[in-house]
Amino acid sequence: MTKFYIANPERPIITIKGTINQIGPFNFIFDTGSSMTVIEKQTAEKLGLSDKTLATRNALGAGGALVATTRTVESIKVDDVEAKDIQVGIMDLSNVSKCGCIGDLGGIIGYNFVKDYRVLIDYPKQEIFFKKD
């Protein structure tokens, strides 16, 4: 079970805490519509990840088309759920942070993190359950 919070009820974005390569915690948006987990560019730079990209990839977000650099990180962990050797996009998420919903945004948890789990969201209790199938 993972606790989540919604900072702005008018923009109900689920935010959870997680680590990248055992460093953190960072605030992540939990986005069931994102195919890939994303690390915010400034967070990647702080962790020394941005200079080790694999390639660039076209992406489509709520704001339209954009380009992300990709690389594999050792792990991303949310409570006791961990994805190892996971490919992530690295991109500037400053426009997302400007919505006023999230403080210091570390990234977005996407499908490739949750693909092996059944995810149950209990909004009244603000809890997410990851159940391995």
BALOBA-1460 file (C-alpha; in Angstrom, 3 decimals):
// residues 133
<rec num="1" residu="m" x="0.000" y="0.000" z="0.000"/>
<rec num="2" residu="t" x="1.296" y="3.433" z="-0.966"/>
<rec num="3" residu="k" x="-0.106" y="6.679" z="0.370"/>
<rec num="4" residu="f" x="-0.728" y="9.396" z="-2.194"/>
<rec num="5" residu="y" x="-1.758" y="12.982" z="-2.021"/>
<rec num="6" residu="i" x="-3.642" y="15.439" z="-4.165"/>
<rec num="7" residu="a" x="-2.261" y="18.916" z="-3.568"/>
<rec num="8" residu="n" x="-4.980" y="20.767" z="-5.462"/>
<rec num="9" residu="p" x="-8.525" y="19.293" z="-5.440"/>
<rec num="10" residu="e" x="-9.416" y="21.380" z="-8.508"/>
<rec num="11" residu="r" x="-6.666" y="19.553" z="-10.422"/>
<rec num="12" residu="p" x="-6.800" y="16.049" z="-8.931"/>
<rec num="13" residu="i" x="-3.359" y="14.798" z="-9.869"/>
<rec num="14" residu="i" x="-2.191" y="11.793" z="-7.832"/>
<rec num="15" residu="t" x="1.291" y="12.341" z="-6.441"/>
<rec num="16" residu="i" x="3.407" y="9.649" z="-4.784"/>
<rec num="17" residu="k" x="6.912" y="9.504" z="-3.317"/>
<rec num="18" residu="g" x="9.612" y="7.333" z="-4.836"/>
<rec num="19" residu="t" x="13.349" y="6.866" z="-5.236"/>
<rec num="20" residu="i" x="15.615" y="6.697" z="-8.268"/>
<rec num="21" residu="n" x="18.668" y="4.437" z="-7.878"/>
<rec num="22" residu="q" x="18.064" y="4.422" z="-4.105"/>
<rec num="23" residu="i" x="18.208" y="8.249" z="-3.955"/>
<rec num="24" residu="g" x="15.283" y="10.400" z="-2.906"/>
<rec num="25" residu="p" x="12.469" y="10.543" z="-2.140"/>
<rec num="26" residu="f" x="11.151" y="12.486" z="-5.108"/>
<rec num="27" residu="n" x="7.589" y="13.513" z="-5.931"/>
<rec num="28" residu="f" x="6.161" y="11.600" z="-8.882"/>
<rec num="29" residu="i" x="2.883" y="12.082" z="-10.687"/>
<rec num="30" residu="f" x="1.123" y="8.731" z="-11.032"/>
<rec num="31" residu="d" x="-0.105" y="8.739" z="-14.635"/>
<rec num="32" residu="t" x="-1.920" y="5.665" z="-15.916"/>
<rec num="33" residu="g" x="-1.975" y="7.206" z="-19.403"/>
<rec num="34" residu="s" x="1.787" y="7.593" z="-19.717"/>
<rec num="35" residu="s" x="3.421" y="4.696" z="-21.555"/>
<rec num="36" residu="m" x="6.850" y="5.423" z="-20.109"/>
<rec num="37" residu="t" x="8.171" y="6.555" z="-16.768"/>
<rec num="38" residu="v" x="9.757" y="9.992" z="-17.019"/>
<rec num="39" residu="i" x="12.423" y="11.708" z="-14.931"/>
<rec num="40" residu="e" x="12.400" y="15.486" z="-14.819"/>
<rec num="41" residu="k" x="15.451" y="16.946" z="-16.568"/>
<rec num="42" residu="q" x="16.752" y="18.847" z="-13.524"/>
<rec num="43" residu="t" x="16.358" y="15.764" z="-11.319"/>
<rec num="44" residu="a" x="18.272" y="13.684" z="-13.886"/>
<rec num="45" residu="e" x="21.041" y="16.290" z="-13.949"/>
<rec num="46" residu="k" x="21.308" y="16.249" z="-10.125"/>
<rec num="47" residu="l" x="21.633" y="12.446" z="-10.245"/>
<rec num="48" residu="g" x="24.164" y="12.510" z="-13.079"/>
<rec num="49" residu="l" x="21.792" y="10.692" z="-15.436"/>
<rec num="50" residu="s" x="21.267" y="13.220" z="-18.193"/>
<rec num="51" residu="d" x="24.701" y="12.794" z="-19.757"/>
<rec num="52" residu="k" x="24.202" y="9.047" z="-20.301"/>
<rec num="53" residu="t" x="21.266" y="8.992" z="-22.669"/>
<rec num="54" residu="l" x="20.587" y="6.151" z="-25.064"/>
<rec num="55" residu="a" x="18.632" y="7.929" z="-27.770"/>
<rec num="56" residu="t" x="15.921" y="10.458" z="-28.446"/>
<rec num="57" residu="r" x="12.294" y="9.519" z="-28.809"/>
<rec num="58" residu="n" x="9.199" y="11.388" z="-29.936"/>
<rec num="59" residu="a" x="6.534" y="11.559" z="-27.268"/>
<rec num="60" residu="l" x="3.019" y="12.865" z="-27.018"/>
<rec num="61" residu="g" x="1.819" y="14.506" z="-23.828"/>
<rec num="62" residu="a" x="-1.169" y="16.536" z="-22.731"/>
<rec num="63" residu="g" x="0.596" y="19.634" z="-24.056"/>
<rec num="64" residu="g" x="1.279" y="18.098" z="-27.464"/>
<rec num="65" residu="a" x="4.315" y="16.592" z="-29.183"/>
<rec num="66" residu="l" x="7.737" y="16.670" z="-27.541"/>
<rec num="67" residu="v" x="11.090" y="14.954" z="-27.677"/>
<rec num="68" residu="a" x="12.560" y="12.943" z="-24.807"/>
<rec num="69" residu="t" x="15.967" y="11.451" z="-24.373"/>
<rec num="70" residu="t" x="15.890" y="7.911" z="-23.035"/>
<rec num="71" residu="r" x="18.132" y="5.812" z="-20.863"/>
<rec num="72" residu="t" x="17.930" y="2.898" z="-18.477"/>
<rec num="73" residu="v" x="18.187" y="3.474" z="-14.739"/>
<rec num="74" residu="e" x="19.081" y="0.820" z="-12.170"/>
<rec num="75" residu="s" x="15.843" y="1.161" z="-10.240"/>
<rec num="76" residu="i" x="12.791" y="3.203" z="-9.430"/>
<rec num="77" residu="k" x="11.063" y="2.300" z="-6.200"/>
<rec num="78" residu="v" x="7.742" y="3.304" z="-4.660"/>
<rec num="79" residu="d" x="7.432" y="1.873" z="-1.145"/>
<rec num="80" residu="d" x="8.117" y="-1.854" z="-1.594"/>
<rec num="81" residu="v" x="7.413" y="-1.908" z="-5.356"/>
<rec num="82" residu="e" x="10.551" y="-1.689" z="-7.459"/>
<rec num="83" residu="a" x="11.246" y="-1.714" z="-11.177"/>
<rec num="84" residu="k" x="14.836" y="-2.619" z="-12.017"/>
<rec num="85" residu="d" x="16.704" y="-1.763" z="-15.205"/>
<rec num="86" residu="i" x="13.801" y="0.379" z="-16.330"/>
<rec num="87" residu="q" x="13.922" y="2.593" z="-19.397"/>
<rec num="88" residu="v" x="12.902" y="6.178" z="-18.671"/>
<rec num="89" residu="g" x="12.412" y="9.334" z="-20.645"/>
<rec num="90" residu="i" x="14.274" y="12.414" z="-19.489"/>
<rec num="91" residu="m" x="12.518" y="15.672" z="-20.257"/>
<rec num="92" residu="d" x="11.762" y="19.137" z="-19.019"/>
<rec num="93" residu="l" x="8.579" y="18.959" z="-16.954"/>
<rec num="94" residu="s" x="8.588" y="22.590" z="-15.827"/>
<rec num="95" residu="n" x="5.231" y="23.213" z="-17.544"/>
<rec num="96" residu="v" x="3.701" y="20.410" z="-15.489"/>
<rec num="97" residu="s" x="5.168" y="21.834" z="-12.286"/>
<rec num="98" residu="k" x="3.669" y="25.247" z="-13.087"/>
<rec num="99" residu="c" x="0.136" y="23.921" z="-12.656"/>
<rec num="100" residu="g" x="0.550" y="24.500" z="-8.922"/>
<rec num="101" residu="c" x="-0.375" y="20.929" z="-8.064"/>
<rec num="102" residu="i" x="3.068" y="19.561" z="-7.340"/>
<rec num="103" residu="g" x="5.947" y="21.069" z="-5.442"/>
<rec num="104" residu="d" x="9.322" y="19.681" z="-6.384"/>
<rec num="105" residu="l" x="8.498" y="17.293" z="-9.225"/>
<rec num="106" residu="g" x="10.927" y="14.421" z="-9.806"/>
<rec num="107" residu="g" x="9.033" y="12.734" z="-12.611"/>
<rec num="108" residu="i" x="6.070" y="10.712" z="-13.782"/>
<rec num="109" residu="i" x="5.390" y="7.071" z="-12.970"/>
<rec num="110" residu="g" x="4.060" y="5.448" z="-16.152"/>
<rec num="111" residu="y" x="2.932" y="2.147" z="-17.594"/>
<rec num="112" residu="n" x="6.348" y="0.513" z="-17.801"/>
<rec num="113" residu="f" x="6.605" y="0.793" z="-13.995"/>
<rec num="114" residu="v" x="3.145" y="-0.671" z="-13.246"/>
<rec num="115" residu="k" x="2.737" y="-3.117" z="-16.150"/>
<rec num="116" residu="d" x="3.302" y="-6.213" z="-13.984"/>
<rec num="117" residu="y" x="0.825" y="-5.168" z="-11.301"/>
<rec num="118" residu="r" x="-2.848" y="-4.798" z="-10.767"/>
<rec num="119" residu="v" x="-3.254" y="-1.272" z="-9.440"/>
<rec num="120" residu="l" x="-6.105" y="-0.395" z="-7.102"/>
<rec num="121" residu="i" x="-6.693" y="3.237" z="-6.159"/>
<rec num="122" residu="d" x="-8.722" y="4.046" z="-3.042"/>
<rec num="123" residu="y" x="-9.451" y="7.766" z="-3.364"/>
<rec num="124" residu="p" x="-11.218" y="8.268" z="0.002"/>
<rec num="125" residu="k" x="-8.264" y="6.758" z="1.888"/>
<rec num="126" residu="q" x="-5.697" y="8.172" z="-0.568"/>
<rec num="127" residu="e" x="-4.013" y="4.799" z="-0.997"/>
<rec num="128" residu="i" x="-2.698" y="2.890" z="-3.992"/>
<rec num="129" residu="f" x="-2.239" y="-0.864" z="-3.868"/>
<rec num="130" residu="f" x="0.136" y="-2.653" z="-6.245"/>
<rec num="131" residu="k" x="-0.731" y="-6.341" z="-6.487"/>
<rec num="132" residu="k" x="1.573" y="-8.650" z="-8.431"/>
<rec num="133" residu="d" x="-0.386" y="-10.885" z="-10.809"/>
